[in-house]
Amino acid sequence: MNGALDYSQYGDPMPFGPYADSDIGELSKALTAGSDINAPATAPGVGFPLRMESLDGTLYNLSYRMEHLKLWPQLLKNDVFNTINEHNTLTAHGSGQAFFHTEGDLPGEDDSTWERNYTKVKAMGTTRRYSIMSSLMKMAHNNAETHQTLGGTMWMLEQLERSLFEGSETLMSQGFNGYDNQGLLTRDLRGRPLTGEEVNHGCGRIYEAPNYGLATDLYMPVGVDTDLVDDIAPNARYNVSQSGYQNGHAGMQIKVYDTQRGPIALQPDVFIRFGEAASSVALGNAAKRPGTPTEAVALAASGSGSQFTAADAGAYRYKAVAVNEYGKGVPLTVTGAITVAEGEVVTFSLGDANPIAKYYEIYRTAKGGAAGTELFQMKVARNSSGTTVITDNNTYLPGKGTCYLIQQNKEFNKFNRLLRFMKVRLGLVDSSYRFMLLLFGNLVVHTPNKGLRFINVGRQDRSPSYDA
């Protein structure tokens, strides 16, 4: 039988007898196509089983794409052949001041200074799986293995890009240190927005003695890039073609900012954390991710080493999230708010849950903020005793970002790679195919004084909020 159904297949051109036009009209009313997504209950006249599925031939990507990666594509990749890799650093051409001397005397003796450093290669990867049955199916957009390979690769690239900025070997021993933990110079904006003036002065700091660097790239959250362009554009003049603006186009896209020390490529990166709220649910492997910590000691405020000023004095609320290499636990909302005076610090303690954490992410409200408005503030390593004291002296402000002004070349940094991205198939242990996607390597910053971090970067007051 072919796909078309007609009366001739039943041997009688009119098997149901003659019908009046009014009867045909009633039949048309009774048979309805409907617009259900899921099959309704079977009933006479329901036309759902006769509807052909209509699936758009294009797969629409709601997630990130390769062009969103900024740092990883630009890094020099250096193939290495050991899990421990050493490098030498020239720190000084001389250590003394004996330059001028009396006629006939022996000039002062001096020597250069070198250091031997090393880094450890770290293992990164993900395991993906698809059933044998799914491999035999004709699937939309591509086959099952390709879907899993592409998805796994893009997920790894996201984790890699984030780690290049904020990775910490101290907090997560399996990971490598990103820019936040490689000893770069630091400039604290204390919630102020990043301006062209700040970038220009940052380039000068990298260039001057004893750093001798030449900044080339500025990596920053997208919102900071928007504010920076808004700051730069109205205060400068630009060459316009002799014919002026054409086809109704006005304005311009600023990709490079010329400073006194040379051009700086603006690199807005969607993977640099800025003002994130804690996930309301646990993330990762349910059996291995950490549990929700407990409140071991309640909130308290006292003095010593504080950056809480008179303007900061007020009430604050906190959340804590336990993190390990397998995922994140459900957030703990710390009981109540704490009122902090000028010069005081906030302390509270977290107790372990099972599985235990590697470190804690701390979220805090703005002054006087309501419960549920806590934003990311800082990370704190878990204490091996099982009770971790959290100390907030207001060094890091919640809901702010970090920007990285660096000399992007092999003198400053590179990625040592023991294993390039590789796909390794695993043996069959059930009716599914499994494979690993692997990368072995680490980020090496040779000359950290040729890079500068702007921390606690805020937004322009006039910046619109697009939060839901």
C-alpha positions in Angstrom: 0.0 0.0 0.0 1.4 3.4 -0.9 1.2 6.5 1.3 -2.1 7.8 -0.3 -5.3 6.4 1.0 -8.4 6.3 -1.4 -11.6 4.3 -1.8 -10.3 2.1 -4.7 -8.1 0.2 -2.2 -11.3 -1.1 -0.7 -12.8 -2.4 -4.0 -15.8 0.0 -4.1 -15.6 3.6 -5.3 -18.4 4.6 -2.8 -18.1 2.0 0.0 -20.1 4.1 2.4 -22.9 4.9 0.1 -24.1 8.3 -1.3 -24.1 11.2 1.1 -25.8 14.6 0.8 -23.7 17.8 0.9 -25.0 18.5 4.4 -23.6 15.2 5.6 -20.2 15.9 4.1 -20.3 19.3 5.9 -20.9 17.6 9.2 -18.0 15.2 8.6 -15.7 18.2 7.9 -16.7 19.7 11.2 -16.1 16.5 13.1 -12.6 15.8 11.8 -10.3 18.5 13.4 -6.5 18.8 13.1 -6.0 20.6 16.4 -2.8 22.2 17.6 -1.8 19.9 20.4 1.9 19.3 21.0 1.4 16.0 22.8 -1.1 13.4 21.5 -4.5 13.9 23.1 -6.7 11.1 24.3 -8.0 8.9 21.4 -11.5 10.0 20.4 -13.7 10.0 17.2 -12.9 13.0 15.0 -9.5 13.8 16.6 -7.1 14.3 13.6 -3.8 14.3 15.6 -2.7 10.9 14.3 -3.0 12.1 10.7 -0.8 15.2 11.2 2.7 15.0 9.7 5.4 16.3 12.0 6.9 19.6 10.9 10.5 20.1 12.1 12.5 23.0 10.9 15.7 21.8 9.2 17.9 24.4 11.0 19.1 23.8 14.5 18.9 27.1 16.4 21.7 27.5 18.9 20.6 29.2 22.1 24.1 28.8 23.7 27.5 30.2 22.9 29.5 29.8 19.7 33.2 29.7 18.8 33.3 33.4 18.3 32.5 34.0 21.9 35.8 32.6 22.9 38.4 35.4 23.2 41.4 34.3 25.1 41.9 30.7 24.2 42.1 31.2 20.4 44.8 33.9 20.9 47.0 32.0 23.3 50.3 30.6 22.0 50.1 26.8 22.3 53.4 25.2 23.2 53.7 21.4 23.0 55.6 19.9 25.9 56.7 16.3 26.8 56.6 16.1 30.5 54.0 16.6 33.3 56.5 19.0 35.0 57.8 21.8 32.8 60.5 24.3 33.8 61.4 27.7 32.5 64.0 30.3 33.3 63.2 34.0 34.0 65.7 36.8 33.8 64.7 39.1 36.7 67.5 41.7 36.6 70.5 42.6 34.4 72.3 43.8 37.5 71.7 44.3 41.2 74.0 47.2 42.3 74.5 50.9 41.7 78.2 50.9 40.9 78.2 52.5 37.5 80.5 55.6 37.7 84.1 55.1 38.9 87.3 57.1 39.3 89.7 57.3 36.4 92.1 54.3 36.6 89.9 52.3 39.0 88.3 48.9 38.3 84.5 49.4 37.6 82.2 47.7 40.1 81.5 44.1 39.5 77.9 42.9 39.0 75.9 40.1 37.5 72.4 39.3 36.1 69.8 37.5 38.2 67.9 34.4 36.9 65.1 32.3 38.4 64.1 28.7 37.6 60.4 28.1 37.7 58.2 25.1 37.0 54.5 24.3 36.3 52.5 21.1 36.4 50.4 19.8 33.5 46.7 19.3 34.5 44.1 16.9 33.0 40.8 18.2 31.6 38.1 16.2 30.0 34.5 15.0 29.7 32.8 11.7 29.1 29.9 11.4 26.6 27.6 8.6 25.9 24.9 7.6 23.3 23.0 4.4 22.9 23.6 1.9 20.2 20.0 2.2 19.2 20.3 6.0 18.8 23.3 5.5 16.6 21.1 3.6 14.1 18.4 6.2 14.0 18.1 9.0 11.5 18.3 12.0 13.8 17.6 15.6 13.1 20.5 17.9 12.2 23.2 15.2 12.5 23.9 11.7 14.0 24.1 11.0 17.8 27.9 10.7 18.0 28.4 14.1 16.3 25.9 15.8 18.6 27.7 14.4 21.6 31.2 15.3 20.2 30.3 18.9 19.4 28.4 19.4 22.6 31.3 18.0 24.7 33.9 20.0 22.9 32.1 23.3 23.3 31.4 22.6 27.0 35.1 21.9 27.5 36.1 25.2 25.7 33.7 27.1 28.0 35.3 25.6 31.2 38.8 26.2 29.7 38.1 29.9 28.9 36.8 30.5 32.5 39.7 28.7 34.1 42.2 30.8 32.1 40.9 33.8 34.0 39.9 32.6 37.5 41.4 29.1 37.9 43.1 28.4 41.2 45.4 25.5 42.0 45.1 26.3 45.7 41.3 26.0 45.7 41.1 23.1 43.2 44.3 21.1 43.2 43.3 19.3 40.0 43.2 22.7 38.2 45.7 25.3 37.0 46.2 28.9 38.0 44.4 31.5 35.8 45.3 35.2 35.6 43.7 35.8 39.0 46.3 33.7 40.7 49.4 34.3 38.6 50.6 37.5 40.4 49.5 40.1 37.9 49.6 43.8 39.0 46.4 45.0 40.5 44.3 48.1 40.4 41.2 48.3 42.7 38.4 50.5 41.3 36.1 50.0 44.3 33.0 49.8 42.3 33.8 52.6 39.8 33.4 51.9 36.1 36.4 51.3 33.8 37.2 54.4 31.8 39.6 55.3 29.0 41.6 57.2 31.5 42.1 54.1 33.7 43.1 52.0 30.7 45.7 54.7 29.6 47.2 54.8 33.1 47.2 51.0 33.4 49.2 50.8 30.1 51.6 53.3 31.6 52.0 51.3 34.8 52.8 48.2 32.8 55.3 50.1 30.6 57.2 51.9 33.3 60.1 50.5 35.4 60.5 47.9 36.7 57.8 46.2 34.6 59.0 47.2 31.0 55.8 45.8 29.4 53.7 46.8 26.5 50.0 46.0 26.9 48.2 44.9 23.8 44.8 43.4 24.9 42.1 44.2 27.4 39.8 41.3 28.3 36.6 42.3 30.2 33.0 41.5 30.8 30.6 42.5 28.0 28.9 45.2 30.1 32.3 46.8 31.0 33.2 46.9 27.3 29.9 48.7 26.6 30.5 51.3 29.3 34.1 51.8 28.2 33.0 52.6 24.6 30.3 54.9 25.9 33.1 56.7 27.9 35.5 56.9 25.0 33.3 57.7 22.0 31.9 61.1 23.0 35.3 62.4 24.1 37.3 61.9 20.9 37.3 62.8 17.2 37.5 60.3 14.5 38.3 60.4 10.8 35.3 60.1 8.6 35.5 59.2 4.9 35.3 62.1 2.5 31.7 61.2 1.6 30.7 61.1 5.2 28.1 58.7 6.6 26.5 56.6 3.9 23.2 54.6 3.6 21.9 56.1 6.8 24.6 54.6 9.0 25.7 56.6 12.0 28.0 55.8 15.0 30.9 53.4 15.0 32.2 50.2 16.4 35.3 50.6 18.6 37.5 47.5 18.5 40.8 49.1 19.4 41.6 52.0 21.8 44.7 54.0 21.1 46.5 54.8 24.4 49.7 56.8 25.0 51.5 53.5 25.1 50.0 52.1 21.9 46.8 50.4 20.6 44.8 48.1 22.9 42.5 45.5 21.4 39.2 45.5 23.3 38.1 41.9 24.0 34.6 41.6 25.5 34.4 38.0 26.9 31.1 36.5 27.9 32.9 34.0 30.2 34.3 36.5 32.6 32.1 36.4 35.7 30.2 39.6 36.4 27.5 39.9 39.0 26.3 36.3 39.0 23.7 35.1 41.4 24.0 31.6 43.0 22.2 28.8 41.3 19.1 27.8 43.2 19.8 24.1 42.5 22.8 21.8 42.8 24.9 21.3 39.7 26.9 18.2 38.6 27.1 14.6 39.5 24.5 14.0 42.2 26.6 11.3 43.9 29.9 13.2 44.0 29.1 16.9 44.1 29.3 18.5 47.6 26.4 18.8 50.0 25.0 22.0 51.4 27.3 23.3 54.2 26.0 24.0 57.7 26.3 27.1 59.8 28.9 26.3 62.3 29.2 29.8 63.8 26.7 32.6 63.2 27.4 35.9 61.7 29.4 38.4 63.8 31.1 41.8 63.3 34.2 43.1 64.9 37.3 45.2 64.0 40.7 44.6 62.4 41.9 45.0 58.8 38.6 46.3 57.4 37.9 48.1 54.2 34.3 48.8 55.4 34.1 52.6 55.3 31.5 54.9 56.9 29.7 54.8 53.5 29.7 51.0 53.7 28.2 50.7 57.2 24.9 48.9 57.1 23.2 45.5 57.0 24.3 42.6 54.7 23.1 39.1 53.9 25.1 36.1 52.7 24.9 32.8 50.8 27.5 30.1 50.6 27.9 27.4 47.9 30.1 24.4 48.3 32.2 23.4 45.2 34.4 20.5 44.3 35.6 19.0 41.0 32.3 17.3 40.4 29.9 20.2 40.8 28.2 22.6 43.2 25.9 22.0 46.1 22.6 23.7 46.9 23.3 27.2 48.3 23.1 27.8 52.1 21.3 31.0 53.0 23.1 32.3 56.1 20.6 33.1 58.8 19.6 36.7 59.1 21.4 39.9 58.3 24.5 41.4 60.0 25.0 45.1 60.7 28.6 46.3 60.1 30.1 49.5 61.3 33.0 51.4 59.8 36.3 49.5 60.5 34.6 46.2 61.3 34.8 42.8 59.5 32.2 40.1 59.2 32.9 36.5 60.2 30.9 33.3 60.1 31.9 29.6 59.9 30.8 26.8 57.6 30.7 23.1 58.6 31.3 20.3 56.1 28.6 18.3 54.4 29.1 15.0 52.5 30.6 14.8 50.0 33.0 17.5 51.2 33.8 20.7 49.3 37.1 21.9 47.9 36.2 25.5 48.4 33.2 27.8 49.0 31.8 30.5 46.8 30.5 33.4 48.9 27.6 35.6 47.8 26.6 38.9 49.5 23.9 41.6 49.1 24.5 45.3 48.6 24.1 47.4 51.7 20.5 46.9 53.0 19.8 44.4 50.2 16.9 42.0 50.6 17.3 38.2 50.9 17.6 36.7 47.5 19.6 39.5 46.0 23.0 38.1 47.0 25.7 38.3 44.2 29.0 36.6 43.8 31.7 38.1 46.0 34.7 35.8 46.5 36.0 32.2 46.9 37.4 30.7 50.1 39.4 27.5 50.5 37.9 24.8 52.7 39.7 24.2 56.0 40.8 20.6 56.4 39.6 20.7 60.0 36.0 20.6 58.7 35.1 24.0 59.9 35.9 26.9 57.6 36.0 30.5 58.9 34.7 33.0 56.3 36.1 36.5 56.8 34.7 39.4 54.8 36.7 42.6 55.2 35.1 44.2 52.1 38.2 43.6 49.9 36.0 42.2 47.2 32.7 43.8 46.4 29.7 41.7 45.3 28.3 42.0 41.8 31.5 43.6 40.4 33.8 42.4 37.6 37.5 41.9 36.8 39.3 43.1 33.7 42.7 42.0 32.4 45.1 44.3 30.6 47.9 42.2 29.3 50.8 41.9 26.9 49.5 39.1 24.7 52.5 37.4 23.4 54.9 34.5 24.3 57.0 36.7 26.5 54.0 37.1 28.8 52.2 33.8 28.7 51.5 30.6 26.8 49.5 27.4 27.2 51.8 24.3 27.7 50.0 21.4 26.0 51.0 17.8 26.7 48.0 16.4 24.9 46.0 18.3 22.2 42.2 17.9 22.2 41.7 14.1 21.7 38.8 11.8 21.5 39.3 8.4 23.1 36.7 5.7 22.7 35.9 3.5 25.7 35.0 -0.2 25.7 31.5 -1.5 25.6 30.1 -2.4 29.0 26.4 -2.0 28.1 24.3 -1.2 25.0 25.8 2.3 24.6 28.9 3.8 23.1 31.1 6.0 25.4 34.1 8.2 24.7 36.3 10.7 26.4 37.3 14.2 25.2 40.6 15.0 26.8 43.1 17.9 27.0 46.3 17.9 29.1 48.0 21.2 29.8 48.3 24.4 31.8 48.6 28.2 31.6 52.0 29.6 32.2 52.5 33.3 32.9 56.3 34.0 32.6 56.2 37.8 33.3 53.2 38.6 35.5 54.4 42.3 35.9 53.5 42.8 32.2 49.8 42.3 33.0 47.4 44.2 35.2 44.0 43.2 36.8 41.3 45.8 37.4 39.3 44.4 40.3 35.9 45.5 41.7 34.9 47.1 38.4 31.4 48.5 38.4 29.0 49.9 35.8 28.2 53.4 34.7 25.4 54.9 36.7 23.5 55.5 33.4 23.9 51.9 32.3 20.5 50.3 31.8 19.7 47.1 33.6 18.4 44.2 31.5 17.9 41.8 34.4 14.7 39.8 34.3 
